[in-house]
Amino acid sequence: MSFLSIVLIGFAMSTDAFAAAVGKGAAMQQPRFPEALRAGAIFGVIEGVTPLIGWALGLAAASYVTAWDHWIAFVLLGALGIRMVLAGVRKDAPDEAEGDARPHGFWNLAATGFATSIDAMAVGVGLAFLDVNILLVATVIGVCTLVMVTTGIMLGRALGAIVGKRAEIVGGLILIVIGSVILYEHLSGKAGGIGIG
């Protein structure tokens, strides 16, 4: 898998966290950069660990599904991408800023970070069937999430949840494209580019 693909996955995985951060930033009273950076670090660590867990789970089952590995990656990435796009366009989606009165302490941020990292765990499962450096992928996902969440909180007050929803749509489309290219390269016998490297 090329480094560009890994970076794209990192940003795709961080878009739901960005959407949540925009909502939190809108709910906070004039968030300062240290607060935003702290939230970004919490989200980033959680988002970086969960693909490792998913990868370990996927690796345990890899020997049973080697012949179907690229189809599994395609289906997982495609399904996650579609879900993210649908969540981004859903008109009856709950307001991200709901619960303004709740504190923005460590456990609240950690719980939100974990909730937005489930997709990264599922991607980790899919990556277990590909020839990738999972530590690099996890690190890139974590760093992208740190940057996106920090930015999201700082922009949240001014931009509101609409920008977050659009980011989620873009992230979902990125996952669908990556999954499709992985499948195409497998079926066409190619081993470079965005898939296996």
N, C-alpha and C positions, 0 to 999 in steps of 0.2 A: 504494500500500500504506500503510495507516495506521500510525502510530507504535506503537500497541498490538501490531499484527501483527509489527512489527520486533522489539519487545522480547520477544514470545513466541518468535520464531525464535531470538533471542539466547540465551534460557534453554534452549530445546530443544537447541540446538547445544552448550551447555555441560554438559549432563547426563552425557554419557559421560566428559568430562574430570572432572566432579565424582565420578563413580564411581571413576575411576582415582585421584583425589586422596584419596578416603576410604581406599582400599587402601594408598596410600603413607603416609597419616597413621597408619594402624594399624601399619604396618611400622616407622615412625620411632620413636626413643626420645624421648618427650615433646617433640614438635615445638613450636618457639617461633613466635610470630607473624611475626618477620622472615623465617624460613625458609619459612613458609607463603605470605607475600606475594611472596617471590622466585619460588617455584614458580608462583604465580598469574600473575605478570607474564610468565614464560616461556610458559606455556600460552596466556595471553591474546593475546600478540603473534602467536604461531603461528596460533591460531584466528582471529584477525582478518585475517591475510594470505591464508590459503587460500581464503576465498570470493572475494577479488579475483582470484586466479588462475583459479578456476573461472568467474567472471563473464567474464573476458577470453576464455577458451576458448569459452564459450557465445555471446558476442557475435560472435565470428568466424564462427559458423555460423548466427547469427540470421536472416540474409536468406534462408536456404534453408528455414527451418521456421516462418516467421511465422504461417502458418495453423494450426499445431499447437502454438503456444507455451503455451497454458494447459493443454493435455493433457500436455505435457512436464513442466511445473511440477507438475501433479497427480501424475503417475506417479513423478517423482523424489522429491518430498516424501513421497508415500504409501509408496513402497518403502523409503525411509530410515526412516520412522516405524515400519513393520512390522518391519524388521530390528532397530531399537532395542528395540521391545516384546518380540520373541522373545528377544533377548539378555538382557533383564531377567528373563524368566520361565524361561529354560532352566535346568533342574536340574543339568545336568552342566557348567555354566559353570566355567571355571578360577577359582581363588581369586585375587581382586584383590591380596591381600597376598603372593602367591607371589614368591619371590626377596627375602625380607627382608634377606638378607645383602648384596645389591647396594648400591653407594653411590647416594646421591640427589643426585649432582652435576649440573652444567649439561647435559652431553650425554645423560645418562640421562633427565632431565626433558624435554629438547627432543625426544628420540626418542619418549617417551610422548605428549608434546603433539602431535607430528605425526601419530602413529597415531590419536589421538582427533579429529583435525581433518579427516580425509578426508571425513566427512559434510558438513562446512562447505564444502569445495570443491565437492562435488556440488550442494549447495544454491545456491552461487554460479552454477553452470552454469544451473540452473533459473531463477534470478532475472534472468539476462541476457535472458530473453524477456518480462520484465515491466517496467513503468514504475516503477523504484525508484531511489533514491539509494544506489548500492552502497557508497559511502564511509561513509554513515551506518549502513547495515546492518553493514558490516565492523567499524566502531567499536563498535557496540552488542554485537555478538557477542564482540568482544575484551574489553570491559568486563564483560559478564556472565560470561565464562569466568574472568577474573581474580577476581571476587567468589566464584564457585562453587568454584573450585579452592582459594582461600585458606580458605574456610569448610570445604570438604571435608577438607583436611589437618588443620585444627584439631579437627574433629569425628571424624576417622577412628579415633583410638584408642578413643574411647568408643562409637561407634556401629557400627563395622565395615562390611563390604562390603554387608550387606543393605540399608541405606539407599541406598547408591549404586545398587544394582540397581533399587530402586523409583523413584528419580529418573530412571533411563534409560527406564523404562516410561512415566512421565508425559511425558517429553520426546518420545518416539515418538508418543504419542497427540496431542500438540500439533501435530506436523508433519502427521499424517494429517488432522486437522481443518482446518488452514490450507490444505493442498492441496485438500481437498474443497470448501472455501468459495471458493477461487480458481476452481475449475472451475465451481461453481454460478453464480457471478457472471458468468462468461464465457457460459455457456449461457443464462442468463436475461437477458443484456444489461445487467446492472447494472455500474456502474463505481466504486462507493464501498466503504465498509466495509473488510473485511480484505484485499481483493484489490487491484485497480488503483485508484490514487488520483491 
